[in-house]
Amino acid sequence: MIYLGAPQNSFRQPLNVLKIPEFKQVLKENNIDISNVIVHGSYLINLANTIKKDTFNFSVKFLQEEIQRMQKIGLKTLILHPGSYLTATEEEGLTKIAQGLNLVLTENSEIKIALETMSGKGKELGTTFEQLKFIIDKVNFKGKIGVCWDTCHLDSAGYAIKNNLEQAIEEFDRVIGLEKLWVIHINDSLHELGAKKDRHENIGYGKIDLPALKKIVHHQKLDGVIKLLETPRSKEYYREEIKMLKEN
């Protein structure tokens, strides 16, 4: 997973400054299909904002620009936080998200967007499978919209993926459909089940724990879903986490 620039701001380097040929060479050398390189959208984007028109318009425009950059680089899938509805109602926020996505995703769009499952802190949307289905149902080009699970967020939102993973998978399949699950962020969680707090922890150091996360990584029904490590520590520690997760 990569960002196209710092996720906390809207500054983006011109494409001719980026080392795109070198990037593609590294992918080739490591036998990585560029279709499996996922872009994470900027944290500034909030399509659920029904209060400030300027914020919504900025979010749509910035998302369109990110998609254009992705297309020029050859990237295919973008993960997006659905947004927060502030002082509006939940349904108004969800409807606004779908409206924004319909302004961004066209029939000729080469990019797909995976809405990330959220922890439920504050006024976040995308906390339940039903909320995500509400958005997907209102998107015009449904083949271009899917879901990214975040294990920390799922656990914090109240989905018991540690002790009842099968139920969570079955519920997602019933509400949305497993064919819409495109990406999984693999994280442990600092907080207890249902805490509604977004605090990632390194694998095996949190409340979900290593055996539960390994079960997700190796689950037959989740085979083929792109899985990305998204834990807090340095990249040197990632090597050990990946090694642990790959072991059966």
C-alpha positions in Angstrom: 0.0 0.0 0.0 1.2 3.5 -0.9 0.1 7.1 -0.6 0.4 9.5 -3.5 1.6 12.2 -1.0 1.4 12.9 2.7 -2.1 11.8 3.7 -2.6 14.7 6.1 -2.3 17.4 3.4 -3.2 18.1 -0.2 0.3 18.9 -1.5 1.3 16.6 -4.4 4.6 16.5 -6.3 4.3 16.7 -10.1 4.4 13.3 -11.7 7.6 14.1 -13.6 9.4 14.4 -10.2 8.3 11.0 -9.1 10.5 8.0 -9.9 7.8 6.1 -11.7 10.0 3.9 -14.0 12.2 3.0 -11.0 9.0 2.1 -9.0 7.8 -0.2 -11.8 11.3 -1.8 -12.1 11.2 -2.6 -8.3 7.8 -4.2 -8.8 9.1 -6.3 -11.7 12.2 -7.4 -9.8 10.1 -8.6 -6.9 7.4 -10.2 -9.0 4.7 -7.8 -7.8 1.7 -7.2 -10.1 1.0 -3.4 -10.1 -2.7 -4.3 -9.7 -1.9 -5.5 -6.2 -0.4 -2.2 -5.2 -3.1 -0.3 -3.4 -3.4 3.4 -2.9 -4.7 4.8 0.4 -6.7 8.0 -0.1 -6.0 11.2 1.8 -7.4 11.7 5.3 -8.6 15.1 4.2 -11.3 13.7 2.1 -14.8 13.7 3.7 -17.5 13.0 1.3 -20.0 12.7 4.2 -19.9 16.4 5.0 -23.4 17.8 4.4 -22.7 21.0 6.4 -19.9 22.7 4.6 -20.4 22.7 0.8 -16.8 23.8 0.3 -15.5 20.8 2.2 -17.6 18.4 0.1 -16.6 20.1 -3.2 -12.9 20.0 -2.1 -13.2 16.3 -1.3 -14.7 15.5 -4.7 -12.1 17.5 -6.6 -9.2 16.2 -4.6 -10.4 12.6 -5.0 -10.8 13.1 -8.8 -7.2 14.5 -8.9 -5.9 11.5 -7.0 -7.6 9.1 -9.4 -6.1 10.9 -12.4 -2.7 10.5 -10.8 -3.3 6.8 -10.2 -4.4 6.3 -13.8 -1.2 8.0 -15.1 1.0 5.8 -12.9 -1.0 2.6 -13.7 -2.5 1.9 -10.3 -5.9 0.4 -10.0 -7.5 0.4 -6.5 -7.9 3.2 -3.9 -8.9 2.7 -0.3 -11.1 5.5 1.1 -12.4 6.3 4.6 -16.1 6.9 3.9 -16.2 10.0 6.1 -17.9 11.6 9.1 -21.4 13.1 9.2 -20.8 15.8 11.8 -24.1 17.3 12.9 -26.2 15.8 10.1 -28.1 12.5 10.4 -26.4 9.2 9.6 -28.6 8.6 6.5 -27.8 12.1 5.2 -24.1 11.4 5.6 -24.3 8.1 3.8 -26.4 9.6 1.0 -23.8 12.3 0.6 -21.0 9.8 0.3 -22.8 8.0 -2.5 -23.4 11.4 -4.2 -19.7 12.2 -4.0 -18.7 8.7 -5.4 -21.2 9.2 -8.3 -19.4 12.4 -9.2 -16.0 10.6 -9.1 -16.7 7.1 -10.6 -17.8 7.2 -14.2 -18.5 4.5 -16.7 -15.0 5.0 -18.2 -13.3 5.0 -14.8 -10.3 2.7 -14.7 -10.0 3.0 -10.9 -11.9 1.1 -8.3 -12.6 2.4 -4.8 -12.6 0.2 -1.7 -14.5 1.7 1.3 -12.7 1.0 4.5 -14.5 -0.4 7.5 -14.2 2.1 10.4 -14.0 1.8 14.2 -17.0 4.0 15.0 -15.2 6.8 16.8 -17.1 10.1 16.8 -19.4 10.4 13.8 -17.6 8.0 11.5 -19.5 6.2 8.9 -18.7 2.8 7.4 -18.7 1.3 10.9 -21.3 -1.4 10.0 -21.7 -3.7 7.0 -25.2 -2.2 6.6 -23.9 1.3 6.3 -21.5 0.2 3.6 -24.3 -1.6 1.8 -26.4 1.6 1.9 -23.6 3.4 0.1 -22.9 0.7 -2.4 -26.6 0.4 -3.3 -26.6 4.1 -4.2 -23.5 4.0 -6.4 -24.3 4.0 -10.1 -21.4 1.9 -11.3 -21.3 -0.9 -8.7 -18.5 -2.8 -10.3 -16.2 0.0 -9.3 -17.0 0.0 -5.6 -16.0 -2.5 -3.0 -14.8 -2.8 0.6 -11.5 -2.9 2.6 -11.7 -4.6 6.0 -9.5 -3.2 8.7 -9.1 -5.8 11.4 -8.5 -3.3 14.2 -11.5 -1.2 13.1 -13.7 -4.2 12.8 -12.9 -5.4 16.3 -13.3 -1.9 17.7 -16.6 -1.5 15.9 -17.9 -4.7 17.6 -17.4 -7.5 15.1 -15.9 -10.4 17.1 -13.3 -11.5 14.6 -11.1 -13.0 17.3 -13.7 -15.5 18.7 -16.3 -15.6 16.0 -14.7 -15.0 12.7 -17.0 -17.3 10.8 -20.0 -15.3 11.9 -18.4 -12.0 10.7 -17.6 -13.6 7.3 -21.1 -15.0 7.0 -22.7 -11.7 8.0 -20.6 -9.7 5.5 -21.4 -12.2 2.7 -25.1 -12.0 3.6 -25.3 -8.2 3.8 -22.8 -7.2 1.0 -21.3 -10.3 -0.6 -17.7 -11.6 -0.3 -17.1 -10.8 -3.9 -17.0 -7.1 -2.8 -14.2 -7.7 -0.2 -11.1 -6.6 -2.1 -8.6 -5.7 0.5 -7.9 -6.4 4.2 -5.7 -4.3 6.5 -4.1 -6.6 9.0 -3.7 -4.9 12.4 -3.8 -5.8 16.0 -5.9 -3.5 18.2 -4.8 -1.7 21.4 -8.3 -1.7 22.8 -11.0 -4.2 23.7 -13.8 -5.5 21.4 -16.4 -2.8 20.7 -14.3 0.1 22.2 -14.9 2.3 19.1 -11.3 3.6 19.2 -8.9 3.6 16.3 -5.6 2.5 17.8 -3.6 0.0 15.8 -1.1 -2.3 17.6 1.6 -4.5 16.3 0.8 -8.2 15.6 0.6 -10.2 18.8 0.7 -7.2 21.1 -2.9 -6.3 21.0 -6.3 -7.6 22.0 -7.0 -9.5 18.8 -3.7 -11.5 19.0 -1.5 -13.5 16.5 -3.6 -16.7 16.2 -6.8 -14.9 15.3 -5.0 -12.7 12.7 -3.3 -15.7 11.2 -6.7 -17.4 10.9 -7.9 -14.4 8.8 -4.7 -14.4 6.7 -5.1 -18.1 5.9 -8.9 -18.4 5.8 -10.1 -20.3 2.7 -13.0 -17.9 2.1 -10.7 -14.9 2.2 -8.2 -16.5 -0.3 -7.4 -14.1 -3.1 -8.2 -11.0 -1.1 -5.2 -8.6 -1.0 -3.9 -8.4 2.5 -1.8 -5.5 3.7 0.1 -5.1 7.0 -0.7 -1.7 8.5 1.0 -1.8 12.0 2.7 1.1 13.9 6.4 0.1 14.2 9.3 0.4 11.8 9.7 -1.5 8.5 12.3 -3.7 10.1 9.7 -5.0 12.5 7.3 -5.6 9.5 9.6 -8.4 8.3 9.1 -10.3 11.5 5.3 -9.7 11.5 5.0 -10.9 7.9 7.1 -14.0 8.7 4.8 -14.8 11.7 1.6 -14.3 9.7 2.8 -16.5 6.8 3.5 -19.5 9.1 0.7 -22.0 9.1 
